[in-house]
Amino acid sequence: MKAKLEERLEALKAEYASGQKMLAEIDTRRATLTQAMLRIEGAMQVLQEMLEHPSPEAGPDATPRPPAS
């Protein structure tokens, strides 16, 4: 009986460790996706502002200049 309990305990420990590893991977993927979405949101905001306030020097086919730093 004790051997079966120890065997089950080891199986549960392995399953728990596997779950922890999966959670860590998901957390990493979430952080990466969050950063990507923030970059996309920033790019969208810049483009929106450029559309709302076009540069007077830029013609219809001109490439807009990056903002001065």
N, CA and C atoms as a LAMMPS dump frame, in Angstrom:
ITEM: TIMESTEP
0
ITEM: NUMBER OF ATOMS
207
ITEM: BOX BOUNDS ff ff ff
-5.0000000000000000e+02 5.0000000000000000e+02
-5.0000000000000000e+02 5.0000000000000000e+02
-5.0000000000000000e+02 5.0000000000000000e+02
ITEM: ATOMS id mol type element x y z
1 1 1 N 0.824 -1.197 0
2 1 2 C 0 0 0
3 1 3 C 0.871 1.264 0
4 2 1 N 1.921 1.26 0.835
5 2 2 C 2.79 2.427 0.922
6 2 3 C 3.472 2.696 -0.42
7 3 1 N 3.866 1.651 -1.103
8 3 2 C 4.533 1.807 -2.397
9 3 3 C 3.598 2.46 -3.41
10 4 1 N 2.333 2.083 -3.391
11 4 2 C 1.361 2.685 -4.32
12 4 3 C 1.155 4.161 -4.006
13 5 1 N 1.095 4.494 -2.719
14 5 2 C 0.925 5.895 -2.33
15 5 3 C 2.138 6.726 -2.759
16 6 1 N 3.33 6.174 -2.553
17 6 2 C 4.545 6.886 -2.955
18 6 3 C 4.604 7.053 -4.47
19 7 1 N 4.183 6.013 -5.174
20 7 2 C 4.157 6.082 -6.643
21 7 3 C 3.183 7.164 -7.108
22 8 1 N 2.026 7.2 -6.482
23 8 2 C 1.016 8.217 -6.847
24 8 3 C 1.519 9.62 -6.52
25 9 1 N 2.178 9.751 -5.37
26 9 2 C 2.733 11.042 -4.973
27 9 3 C 3.759 11.521 -5.995
28 10 1 N 4.623 10.643 -6.445
29 10 2 C 5.622 11.009 -7.446
30 10 3 C 4.956 11.409 -8.764
31 11 1 N 3.902 10.704 -9.138
32 11 2 C 3.184 11.043 -10.371
33 11 3 C 2.553 12.427 -10.256
34 12 1 N 1.971 12.716 -9.091
35 12 2 C 1.356 14.031 -8.886
36 12 3 C 2.411 15.14 -8.877
37 13 1 N 3.556 14.873 -8.278
38 13 2 C 4.637 15.867 -8.273
39 13 3 C 5.094 16.168 -9.697
40 14 1 N 5.21 15.123 -10.51
41 14 2 C 5.629 15.313 -11.901
42 14 3 C 4.58 16.109 -12.672
43 15 1 N 3.313 15.79 -12.442
44 15 2 C 2.233 16.512 -13.114
45 15 3 C 2.212 17.978 -12.69
46 16 1 N 2.441 18.219 -11.404
47 16 2 C 2.473 19.581 -10.88
48 16 3 C 3.63 20.372 -11.505
49 17 1 N 4.802 19.747 -11.578
50 17 2 C 5.965 20.408 -12.182
51 17 3 C 5.703 20.725 -13.648
52 18 1 N 5.046 19.809 -14.331
53 18 2 C 4.704 20.035 -15.734
54 18 3 C 3.755 21.228 -15.866
55 19 1 N 2.793 21.313 -14.972
56 19 2 C 1.858 22.442 -14.98
57 19 3 C 2.563 23.761 -14.721
58 20 1 N 3.51 23.753 -13.786
59 20 2 C 4.267 24.975 -13.503
60 20 3 C 5.068 25.417 -14.726
61 21 1 N 5.668 24.448 -15.405
62 21 2 C 6.446 24.768 -16.608
63 21 3 C 5.543 25.363 -17.683
64 22 1 N 4.357 24.778 -17.867
65 22 2 C 3.415 25.296 -18.865
66 22 3 C 2.976 26.713 -18.52
67 23 1 N 2.713 26.975 -17.232
68 23 2 C 2.322 28.324 -16.821
69 23 3 C 3.436 29.332 -17.097
70 24 1 N 4.676 28.949 -16.839
71 24 2 C 5.807 29.844 -17.102
72 24 3 C 5.905 30.156 -18.59
73 25 1 N 5.7 29.145 -19.433
74 25 2 C 5.748 29.361 -20.882
75 25 3 C 4.62 30.287 -21.331
76 26 1 N 3.44 30.094 -20.76
77 26 2 C 2.299 30.949 -21.111
78 26 3 C 2.565 32.384 -20.669
79 27 1 N 3.14 32.556 -19.475
80 27 2 C 3.463 33.903 -18.995
81 27 3 C 4.451 34.592 -19.933
82 28 1 N 5.44 33.848 -20.406
83 28 2 C 6.424 34.407 -21.337
84 28 3 C 5.758 34.805 -22.647
85 29 1 N 4.909 33.93 -23.161
86 29 2 C 4.203 34.237 -24.414
87 29 3 C 3.295 35.449 -24.24
88 30 1 N 2.64 35.55 -23.089
89 30 2 C 1.755 36.689 -22.83
90 30 3 C 2.562 37.993 -22.808
91 31 1 N 3.714 37.975 -22.139
92 31 2 C 4.549 39.177 -22.071
93 31 3 C 5.028 39.584 -23.463
94 32 1 N 5.428 38.606 -24.262
95 32 2 C 5.884 38.887 -25.625
96 32 3 C 4.754 39.471 -26.462
97 33 1 N 3.574 38.893 -26.349
98 33 2 C 2.42 39.378 -27.106
99 33 3 C 2.015 40.776 -26.65
100 34 1 N 2.073 41.021 -25.343
101 34 2 C 1.735 42.342 -24.817
102 34 3 C 2.679 43.397 -25.383
103 35 1 N 3.979 43.097 -25.434
104 35 2 C 4.95 44.037 -25.995
105 35 3 C 4.679 44.295 -27.475
106 36 1 N 4.367 43.242 -28.206
107 36 2 C 4.066 43.403 -29.635
108 36 3 C 2.834 44.279 -29.825
109 37 1 N 1.823 44.057 -29.006
110 37 2 C 0.599 44.854 -29.131
111 37 3 C 0.852 46.312 -28.775
112 38 1 N 1.711 46.568 -27.798
113 38 2 C 2.047 47.953 -27.454
114 38 3 C 2.765 48.644 -28.604
115 39 1 N 3.678 47.921 -29.266
116 39 2 C 4.366 48.505 -30.43
117 39 3 C 3.374 48.797 -31.547
118 40 1 N 2.462 47.872 -31.796
119 40 2 C 1.455 48.065 -32.845
120 40 3 C 0.565 49.251 -32.502
121 41 1 N 0.158 49.343 -31.243
122 41 2 C -0.689 50.456 -30.812
123 41 3 C 0.026 51.791 -31.009
124 42 1 N 1.318 51.828 -30.683
125 42 2 C 2.093 53.051 -30.877
126 42 3 C 2.19 53.426 -32.342
127 43 1 N 2.425 52.444 -33.197
128 43 2 C 2.509 52.707 -34.635
129 43 3 C 1.172 53.206 -35.167
130 44 1 N 0.085 52.61 -34.689
131 44 2 C -1.245 53.056 -35.123
132 44 3 C -1.484 54.504 -34.713
133 45 1 N -1.071 54.856 -33.495
134 45 2 C -1.268 56.219 -33.011
135 45 3 C -0.472 57.214 -33.854
136 46 1 N 0.763 56.87 -34.175
137 46 2 C 1.592 57.757 -35.003
138 46 3 C 0.939 57.964 -36.366
139 47 1 N 0.496 56.873 -36.993
140 47 2 C -0.139 56.988 -38.307
141 47 3 C -1.426 57.805 -38.238
142 48 1 N -2.195 57.6 -37.164
143 48 2 C -3.43 58.373 -37.006
144 48 3 C -3.119 59.865 -36.896
145 49 1 N -2.11 60.193 -36.097
146 49 2 C -1.738 61.6 -35.935
147 49 3 C -1.22 62.183 -37.243
148 50 1 N -0.48 61.39 -38.006
149 50 2 C 0.021 61.874 -39.292
150 50 3 C -1.131 62.118 -40.261
151 51 1 N -2.159 61.285 -40.197
152 51 2 C -3.32 61.485 -41.064
153 51 3 C -4.132 62.705 -40.638
154 52 1 N -4.209 62.946 -39.336
155 52 2 C -4.98 64.089 -38.829
156 52 3 C -4.256 65.412 -39.052
157 53 1 N -2.933 65.388 -39.022
158 53 2 C -2.132 66.608 -39.162
159 53 3 C -1.06 66.388 -40.224
160 54 1 N -1.438 66.392 -41.497
161 54 2 C -0.443 66.141 -42.551
162 54 3 C 0.591 67.261 -42.603
163 55 1 N 1.797 66.893 -42.942
164 55 2 C 2.879 67.856 -43.059
165 55 3 C 2.646 68.698 -44.311
166 56 1 N 2.716 70.038 -44.206
167 56 2 C 2.478 70.882 -45.386
168 56 3 C 3.543 70.697 -46.464
169 57 1 N 4.75 70.234 -46.084
170 57 2 C 5.822 70.072 -47.065
171 57 3 C 5.678 68.785 -47.85
172 58 1 N 4.915 67.869 -47.338
173 58 2 C 4.793 66.565 -47.997
174 58 3 C 3.706 66.623 -49.05
175 59 1 N 4.066 66.191 -50.234
176 59 2 C 3.076 66.095 -51.298
177 59 3 C 2.274 64.816 -51.131
178 60 1 N 1.374 64.54 -52.063
179 60 2 C 0.531 63.353 -51.919
180 60 3 C 1.313 62.045 -51.932
181 61 1 N 2.46 62.016 -52.62
182 61 2 C 3.236 60.781 -52.692
183 61 3 C 4.535 60.86 -51.895
184 62 1 N 4.709 61.914 -51.141
185 62 2 C 5.959 62.093 -50.399
186 62 3 C 6.006 61.159 -49.194
187 63 1 N 7.206 60.733 -48.898
188 63 2 C 7.405 59.918 -47.702
189 63 3 C 7.534 60.859 -46.522
190 64 1 N 6.706 60.685 -45.503
191 64 2 C 6.78 61.601 -44.358
192 64 3 C 8.109 61.465 -43.625
193 65 1 N 8.574 62.602 -43.123
194 65 2 C 9.811 62.597 -42.356
195 65 3 C 9.505 62.156 -40.934
196 66 1 N 10.45 61.441 -40.298
197 66 2 C 10.225 61.067 -38.897
198 66 3 C 10.256 62.312 -38.028
199 67 1 N 9.536 62.297 -36.919
200 67 2 C 9.52 63.471 -36.043
201 67 3 C 10.91 63.749 -35.482
202 68 1 N 11.209 65.036 -35.29
203 68 2 C 12.503 65.434 -34.737
204 68 3 C 12.57 65.023 -33.278
205 69 1 N 13.746 64.568 -32.868
206 69 2 C 13.906 64.129 -31.468
207 69 3 C 14.454 65.233 -30.619
